[in-house]
Amino acid sequence: MTAPLFLAPRLEPRLVSLLDSSDFLHQLTHALGSPLNVVLPDQVADNVEHFRETYDRHRLAGTIYFAHKANRSSALVRRLADTQAHIDIASLGELQHALGSGFAPDRIMATGPKNAEFLWLAARSGVTVNVDSADELEALAAIVAKHRLAPARVLVRLSDFDSSGVTVLSRRSRFGTPAGEVPRLLDALERHRDTTELTGVAYHLDTIGLAEKAVALEGCIRVMNECAARGLRPRAVDIGGGFGVDYLADGAQWEAYTTELTSAVLGKRPAMTWQGHGYGLRSEQGTVRGTLGLYPAHRQVAGPGYLDALLTQQAPSLGRPLATLLLESLYDLHIEPGRALVDQCGVALARVLEVRESAGGDCFVRLEMNASDVSLEEHGVLMDPVLLPRPGHDGRRDSGPVGVYLIGNLCLEADFVTRRMVFLPHRPSPGDLLAFANTAGYFMDFSADHALHQPIARKVAAYQDGGTWRWCLDENYWPITATGEDR
């Protein structure tokens, strides 16, 4: 067998403590079934503080909005309501959930595509609306006028910024108003001064490139100045999300894996994936073609560190750090982290049902979950699960590392939890658990469904009480103890 290629997950202390409590996790899965999602509400509160420390370092004011779409959990949202964070909601259902989880309207911002019902509840409840276009602004203003509501607080979301000087290439987005159409948008804001109140300017970019984001932030500041010239008084720049997560413990493992994957695509080493899947790469006459369609699972700069790097970036044409420009203009900074705010906040558990060899010698591990229950592959994130042997059974530890394919419980050839060969520390046995760590950001329930009438994962909240892990159903979690004292 070729040398194992591990992609060990990065684990911070709270998640390490949970995974070390193997008996506790086996008891939960035995009681509530597999798959099972476990979220850590106290971790999300810590993550808010880490972002706030970056604000403080740059002496900036502003708001941290959690992008609710990253996870449906009630426990995480309720715990966030007990912090200084605000929330960004992108549907009517998310708005109702946020209002019912402890967020007052002045701590909620509505983004994303909006139908008439969504706009009506946003206007009626008094949340801030991040509008995507002049037409959406017109629709909101009409609702406010028709129902004689208080003026709606709005931000305008922009995209497709032009760079000055050195050209900075940026992918186009289907969201936001192109920066070249700003005059029409500002004309609409002036017409609707009696029904809307402009509080800020936002941007949307589908990129992690610091240079592109610097162009957009500088562009927003220019639009803020144009608003002031028209007598409008926006106070904040919203730079959205995209701060990223470092999923792997060892960057060298990531470099080794991607290098070997290229060699495998070229046929220079044994296959690393089922039926030679190349994750976007292919071989043409001995040359690698295509683009690697994977999330950069190891990122040296991510989360609050990425925000820090962006704020220290020089503005492309104004020649000063972006944080300095915000301070000089007395503008607040809004951010909308999703996966970065739920970093280390959850784990997806799956019971091993069967371990068998194929006719070709491949080892298949069938799990009591399917690919939609932990959509790591769909989102292009590669990291190994943690093997938790069943209580009283150490498994075949003498087997040494073993390469396996993780397959799901659907009657579909395509139901691979991992299309790559995953290396486990030893051969698993039925009844063991595989714990997919750090899955709270998009992987846990973003794609889950009831295909073939298979149940989707239940969700529980786990928290430490005097050094002991305790749990409750996700929907029963509130940020108070069972005795009613504040946590």
Secondary structure as GFF3:
##gff-version 3
##sequence-region A 1 487
A	DSSP	alpha_helix	13	20	.	.	.	ID=ss1
A	DSSP	alpha_helix	22	32	.	.	.	ID=ss2
A	DSSP	beta_strand	36	39	.	.	.	ID=ss3
A	DSSP	alpha_helix	41	57	.	.	.	ID=ss4
A	DSSP	beta_strand	62	67	.	.	.	ID=ss5
A	DSSP	three_ten_helix	68	70	.	.	.	ID=ss6
A	DSSP	alpha_helix	74	81	.	.	.	ID=ss7
A	DSSP	beta_strand	86	89	.	.	.	ID=ss8
A	DSSP	alpha_helix	92	100	.	.	.	ID=ss9
A	DSSP	three_ten_helix	105	107	.	.	.	ID=ss10
A	DSSP	beta_strand	108	110	.	.	.	ID=ss11
A	DSSP	alpha_helix	116	125	.	.	.	ID=ss12
A	DSSP	beta_strand	128	131	.	.	.	ID=ss13
A	DSSP	alpha_helix	134	146	.	.	.	ID=ss14
A	DSSP	beta_strand	152	159	.	.	.	ID=ss15
A	DSSP	beta_strand	177	178	.	.	.	ID=ss16
A	DSSP	three_ten_helix	179	181	.	.	.	ID=ss17
A	DSSP	alpha_helix	182	191	.	.	.	ID=ss18
A	DSSP	beta_strand	196	203	.	.	.	ID=ss19
A	DSSP	alpha_helix	210	229	.	.	.	ID=ss20
A	DSSP	beta_strand	236	238	.	.	.	ID=ss21
A	DSSP	alpha_helix	251	265	.	.	.	ID=ss22
A	DSSP	three_ten_helix	274	276	.	.	.	ID=ss23
A	DSSP	beta_strand	281	284	.	.	.	ID=ss24
A	DSSP	beta_strand	287	290	.	.	.	ID=ss25
A	DSSP	alpha_helix	304	312	.	.	.	ID=ss26
A	DSSP	alpha_helix	322	329	.	.	.	ID=ss27
A	DSSP	beta_strand	332	335	.	.	.	ID=ss28
A	DSSP	beta_strand	346	357	.	.	.	ID=ss29
A	DSSP	beta_strand	363	367	.	.	.	ID=ss30
A	DSSP	beta_strand	386	388	.	.	.	ID=ss31
A	DSSP	three_ten_helix	397	399	.	.	.	ID=ss32
A	DSSP	beta_strand	402	407	.	.	.	ID=ss33
A	DSSP	beta_strand	422	424	.	.	.	ID=ss34
A	DSSP	beta_strand	433	437	.	.	.	ID=ss35
A	DSSP	three_ten_helix	451	453	.	.	.	ID=ss36
A	DSSP	beta_strand	458	465	.	.	.	ID=ss37
A	DSSP	beta_strand	468	473	.	.	.	ID=ss38
A	DSSP	three_ten_helix	474	476	.	.	.	ID=ss39
###
